Amino acid sequence: MKITDAQLKQIYAHAKETYPAECCGFLVGAFDNGGVVRQVQPAANQNTTRTDRFVIAPAEFARVQFAADDAGLEIIGIYHSHPDWPAIPSQTDMDNAWDEVYYLITSVHEGMPLNTAIWRLASSGLRRFEAVPLEILDENELQQ
């Protein structure tokens, strides 16, 4: 999956802002060419009872979906942070995962983003996540 440095920094800023709770949001773009993010759309985490979970309101999902449709794009993924935990999917992530969608997880340790990984459900076999290569582009490369 391809994302720009600026978009990744936007996710990092969101993760730092919401720490020690999880941040969450949408990756909007196209599934072509292994997935290309064109926009990062932060979402409000509706889960106020636990810092290690996120919930996105259906109305917010619908708003982002309609805006993506109007722009000729799609929601290709969901991003969220793992405060003081590795950037690997949790059982809760597995339980709530959708087929074909990318999951970008950023590990945040003591308020600072440490690493980021992209995951996707395996297309066959047992239900499991598979790591997806992450390619960070310069904004100019995205325009090509």
Backbone bond lengths (Angstrom), bond angles and torsions (degrees), N, CA, C in turn:
res aa  C-N    CA-C-N  psi(-1)  N-CA   C-N-CA  omega(-1)  CA-C   N-CA-C  phi
1 M - - - 1.434 - - 1.528 108.83 -
2 K 1.322 115.58 144.06 1.459 121.41 -176.94 1.532 110.20 -111.77
3 I 1.325 114.76 136.15 1.457 121.74 178.73 1.525 106.70 -146.54
4 T 1.326 117.07 150.89 1.459 118.31 179.14 1.527 110.39 -85.06
5 D 1.318 113.75 160.27 1.460 120.51 176.10 1.531 110.00 -59.07
6 A 1.317 117.67 -41.58 1.469 122.05 -179.49 1.530 111.09 -64.03
7 Q 1.331 116.91 -39.98 1.465 119.98 178.58 1.530 110.81 -66.14
8 L 1.316 115.74 -41.06 1.458 120.19 178.63 1.534 110.20 -64.22
9 K 1.314 116.66 -39.80 1.464 120.27 177.28 1.528 111.05 -64.54
10 Q 1.330 117.19 -32.56 1.464 121.07 176.35 1.532 109.95 -64.36
11 I 1.324 116.93 -41.82 1.466 121.22 177.79 1.531 109.85 -65.91
12 Y 1.323 117.12 -42.76 1.469 120.84 178.69 1.526 110.82 -60.59
13 A 1.325 117.29 -42.65 1.462 120.57 179.03 1.525 110.63 -62.69
14 H 1.316 116.84 -40.26 1.466 121.46 178.55 1.533 109.67 -64.18
15 A 1.328 116.59 -42.79 1.472 121.31 -179.78 1.532 110.98 -64.07
16 K 1.324 116.72 -40.55 1.474 120.81 178.75 1.535 110.46 -66.35
17 E 1.326 116.25 -39.13 1.469 122.16 -178.44 1.531 111.80 -64.95
18 T 1.320 117.56 -38.45 1.468 120.74 -174.61 1.529 113.56 -92.21
19 Y 1.339 117.20 -12.19 1.452 120.85 -179.29 1.534 109.70 -54.75
20 P 1.329 120.00 135.48 1.460 128.98 15.38 1.530 114.37 -92.21
21 A 1.331 117.34 9.21 1.465 119.79 175.42 1.526 109.79 -89.00
22 E 1.319 115.99 161.89 1.465 120.77 176.36 1.517 109.96 -72.93
23 C 1.325 115.70 142.77 1.451 121.25 168.60 1.529 106.47 -96.96
24 C 1.322 115.94 166.46 1.463 119.60 177.19 1.518 109.17 -156.81
25 G 1.307 115.19 160.69 1.453 120.17 178.99 1.516 111.43 177.56
26 F 1.308 114.81 -172.13 1.459 122.35 -172.64 1.521 111.81 -113.49
27 L 1.312 115.52 146.33 1.454 123.82 170.29 1.521 105.90 -106.63
28 V 1.313 116.67 113.64 1.459 121.98 -175.99 1.519 107.83 -109.75
29 G 1.312 116.25 132.91 1.454 119.88 -179.36 1.504 111.48 176.64
30 A 1.332 115.07 -132.95 1.461 121.43 -178.46 1.527 108.90 -138.32
31 F 1.312 115.80 144.74 1.459 121.25 178.24 1.522 112.02 -76.59
32 D 1.359 117.40 -14.15 1.466 121.68 179.91 1.530 110.41 -56.46
33 N 1.319 115.55 153.78 1.471 122.36 173.95 1.524 113.52 55.52
34 G 1.322 116.38 37.86 1.461 119.87 177.84 1.512 114.22 78.75
35 G 1.323 117.69 12.92 1.454 122.70 179.13 1.511 111.80 92.49
36 V 1.327 116.00 119.94 1.458 122.12 179.38 1.527 107.85 -129.09
37 V 1.322 115.89 120.36 1.463 121.18 178.50 1.523 108.68 -82.51
38 R 1.324 116.10 127.19 1.467 122.03 176.92 1.525 111.29 -105.68
39 Q 1.328 116.60 -27.13 1.463 121.40 -179.55 1.526 109.54 -146.24
40 V 1.318 116.08 144.78 1.458 122.84 170.50 1.526 105.82 -110.10
41 Q 1.319 116.08 123.91 1.459 121.38 -178.95 1.525 109.34 -117.45
42 P 1.331 118.18 102.35 1.464 120.37 178.01 1.534 110.68 -61.79
43 A 1.305 115.70 149.90 1.464 122.38 176.80 1.523 108.44 -125.53
44 A 1.310 115.48 157.99 1.466 120.55 175.19 1.519 108.59 -85.12
45 N 1.323 116.25 129.97 1.460 120.73 176.69 1.520 107.67 -78.04
46 Q 1.328 116.14 114.80 1.456 121.83 -177.81 1.529 112.85 -81.39
47 N 1.333 116.68 -9.30 1.465 119.78 179.68 1.520 108.90 -82.08
48 T 1.316 116.75 112.17 1.460 121.46 -179.65 1.521 112.37 -108.75
49 T 1.330 116.93 2.54 1.465 119.38 -177.26 1.520 113.39 -99.00
50 R 1.333 117.76 -22.02 1.462 121.20 -179.14 1.520 109.34 -136.95
51 T 1.327 116.54 141.32 1.461 120.21 178.59 1.521 112.07 -84.27
52 D 1.342 117.14 -11.60 1.461 120.83 -176.84 1.526 112.74 -107.30
53 R 1.311 116.79 28.53 1.463 122.41 176.58 1.522 108.50 -142.70
54 F 1.336 115.83 156.22 1.458 119.42 172.39 1.515 109.32 -136.01
55 V 1.318 114.72 149.05 1.454 123.18 176.90 1.523 106.73 -138.29
56 I 1.325 116.13 130.13 1.466 121.41 177.17 1.529 107.21 -107.15
57 A 1.320 116.17 129.69 1.462 121.46 -179.54 1.523 110.25 -63.67
58 P 1.335 117.07 139.00 1.476 119.95 177.97 1.527 112.84 -56.15
59 A 1.319 117.90 -35.87 1.475 120.25 179.78 1.530 110.78 -64.56
60 E 1.330 116.92 -36.69 1.465 119.83 178.51 1.526 110.69 -69.72
61 F 1.334 115.71 -40.45 1.460 120.01 175.99 1.532 109.77 -59.12
62 A 1.324 116.35 -46.25 1.470 120.57 -179.33 1.523 111.26 -62.05
63 R 1.336 117.26 -42.45 1.462 121.36 -179.91 1.529 110.79 -59.94
64 V 1.341 116.74 -45.30 1.465 120.77 -179.64 1.535 110.32 -68.06
65 Q 1.332 116.67 -39.09 1.468 120.61 179.19 1.529 111.11 -62.64
66 F 1.333 116.95 -45.26 1.469 120.24 179.31 1.528 111.19 -63.70
67 A 1.332 117.32 -42.37 1.469 120.72 178.22 1.525 110.87 -63.89
68 A 1.334 116.94 -40.24 1.470 120.80 177.29 1.520 110.08 -62.77
69 D 1.327 116.93 -45.80 1.469 121.25 178.46 1.527 110.70 -57.00
70 D 1.330 116.23 -45.71 1.465 120.70 -179.36 1.525 111.78 -61.76
71 A 1.340 116.75 -30.73 1.468 121.54 -179.35 1.530 112.25 -90.29
72 G 1.335 117.67 1.89 1.460 120.89 -178.45 1.527 112.39 73.51
73 L 1.332 116.75 25.67 1.461 122.11 -179.02 1.525 110.07 -118.97
74 E 1.331 114.85 -179.38 1.455 120.98 179.34 1.517 109.41 -136.31
75 I 1.324 115.81 157.87 1.461 119.27 167.66 1.521 105.50 -78.53
76 I 1.340 116.00 111.04 1.465 119.22 -177.78 1.519 112.05 -100.32
77 G 1.335 115.80 -10.99 1.456 117.37 -178.50 1.506 113.26 -167.85
78 I 1.306 112.44 171.37 1.457 123.18 176.72 1.524 106.59 -123.43
79 Y 1.314 116.16 139.13 1.464 118.40 172.90 1.516 109.22 -116.01
80 H 1.308 115.60 152.49 1.457 121.01 171.51 1.520 109.40 -160.07
81 S 1.311 114.67 164.83 1.462 119.82 -179.62 1.521 110.09 -104.90
82 H 1.315 114.87 157.36 1.464 123.03 171.98 1.528 107.09 -118.80
83 P 1.336 116.89 95.86 1.465 119.46 178.79 1.532 111.85 -64.04
84 D 1.320 115.64 123.45 1.468 122.02 177.91 1.522 112.53 53.37
85 W 1.317 115.75 39.42 1.462 122.52 179.20 1.523 108.14 -151.10
86 P 1.331 118.22 150.78 1.473 120.21 -178.77 1.533 113.48 -62.26
87 A 1.308 115.76 161.08 1.468 123.31 179.90 1.526 110.71 -83.75
88 I 1.330 114.99 51.11 1.467 121.66 177.07 1.525 108.18 -121.92
89 P 1.327 117.59 146.77 1.466 120.03 -177.39 1.532 111.84 -62.47
90 S 1.307 114.84 139.95 1.461 122.06 175.36 1.529 109.25 -89.99
91 Q 1.315 116.33 173.71 1.462 120.01 175.64 1.523 109.90 -62.93
92 T 1.323 117.23 -36.52 1.467 120.61 177.12 1.527 110.25 -63.39
93 D 1.339 116.80 -40.90 1.467 120.05 175.71 1.524 110.34 -58.91
94 M 1.324 116.05 -44.19 1.472 120.95 179.51 1.529 110.88 -62.39
95 D 1.312 116.22 -44.74 1.466 120.59 -177.53 1.520 112.27 -62.25
96 N 1.326 117.49 -29.05 1.464 121.38 -175.58 1.526 114.28 -105.68
97 A 1.320 117.80 2.65 1.470 121.60 -174.68 1.525 112.86 -72.13
98 W 1.323 114.42 145.96 1.467 122.88 175.65 1.514 108.77 -108.40
99 D 1.329 115.74 147.39 1.459 121.47 175.81 1.525 110.13 -62.23
100 E 1.316 115.98 147.91 1.465 126.08 171.80 1.525 115.22 69.91
101 V 1.317 119.27 -3.96 1.459 121.92 -178.45 1.530 108.88 -93.92
102 Y 1.327 115.73 142.59 1.461 120.81 175.42 1.529 109.18 -84.38
103 Y 1.315 115.49 145.10 1.460 122.07 176.49 1.515 108.39 -123.25
104 L 1.324 115.56 111.47 1.452 121.43 177.42 1.528 106.80 -96.97
105 I 1.324 116.17 123.30 1.465 121.15 179.29 1.520 108.26 -120.87
106 T 1.326 114.76 128.95 1.458 121.37 176.66 1.523 108.86 -111.87
107 S 1.311 115.83 124.88 1.455 121.55 175.22 1.528 108.10 -81.42
108 V 1.339 115.97 132.24 1.459 121.33 179.88 1.529 107.96 -123.71
109 H 1.324 116.26 119.42 1.465 120.79 -178.99 1.526 109.26 -113.31
110 E 1.321 115.85 120.50 1.465 122.07 -178.97 1.530 111.82 50.17
111 G 1.327 115.74 41.26 1.453 121.87 175.94 1.511 116.40 86.60
112 M 1.331 118.10 -2.79 1.463 120.63 -178.66 1.533 110.62 -114.79
113 P 1.319 117.72 125.59 1.471 120.05 176.16 1.530 110.19 -61.06
114 L 1.341 115.74 131.37 1.464 120.59 -178.10 1.515 113.21 -105.60
115 N 1.316 115.97 -52.67 1.457 118.59 179.85 1.517 110.12 -150.76
116 T 1.305 114.48 163.93 1.460 121.73 -176.28 1.518 108.63 -135.15
117 A 1.317 115.80 141.87 1.460 121.17 177.04 1.529 108.84 -138.29
118 I 1.327 114.41 152.33 1.465 121.62 177.82 1.527 107.27 -112.28
119 W 1.319 114.90 137.45 1.463 121.76 -178.48 1.522 109.48 -133.83
120 R 1.337 114.18 156.80 1.461 121.56 176.66 1.518 107.24 -151.56
121 L 1.319 116.47 145.80 1.458 118.43 176.20 1.521 109.95 -63.74
122 A 1.313 116.12 140.19 1.466 121.17 177.95 1.519 109.14 -61.29
123 S 1.319 116.34 143.15 1.469 120.80 -177.43 1.523 113.07 -78.91
124 S 1.337 116.82 -14.32 1.465 118.96 178.48 1.527 109.55 -150.77
125 G 1.308 114.88 166.62 1.455 119.77 178.76 1.512 112.02 80.68
126 L 1.309 115.09 -156.82 1.452 120.95 -179.92 1.527 110.94 -61.04
127 R 1.319 115.50 149.43 1.469 119.73 176.49 1.523 107.82 -68.89
128 R 1.340 115.57 114.39 1.448 121.31 -178.68 1.524 108.64 -159.51
129 F 1.320 115.09 159.70 1.452 120.17 174.89 1.514 109.54 -88.56
130 E 1.323 115.46 146.15 1.465 122.46 171.79 1.527 107.56 -121.57
131 A 1.315 115.04 140.73 1.461 120.00 176.72 1.527 109.50 -69.33
132 V 1.313 115.90 143.39 1.462 123.30 178.69 1.525 107.08 -119.12
133 P 1.321 117.56 134.71 1.477 118.95 177.73 1.530 111.18 -60.06
134 L 1.319 115.13 139.45 1.457 122.02 178.01 1.522 108.56 -108.58
135 E 1.330 115.95 125.24 1.460 120.93 177.28 1.523 108.23 -114.98
136 I 1.323 115.88 118.06 1.459 120.88 -179.61 1.523 108.34 -95.58
137 L 1.312 114.62 121.54 1.467 121.07 -175.89 1.522 110.80 -107.63
138 D 1.307 114.81 156.63 1.455 122.28 167.32 1.528 106.04 -77.61
139 E 1.310 116.60 150.68 1.461 121.42 -179.57 1.531 111.50 -53.25
140 N 1.330 118.18 -37.60 1.471 121.85 -179.59 1.523 111.39 -65.27
141 E 1.325 117.56 -34.19 1.459 120.65 178.82 1.511 111.74 -67.43
142 L 1.335 116.79 -33.20 1.462 121.85 179.55 1.517 110.99 -66.03
143 Q 1.314 117.41 -31.85 1.466 122.26 -177.70 1.527 112.57 -72.11
144 Q 1.339 117.15 -18.85 1.468 120.60 -175.87 1.497 111.81 -75.16
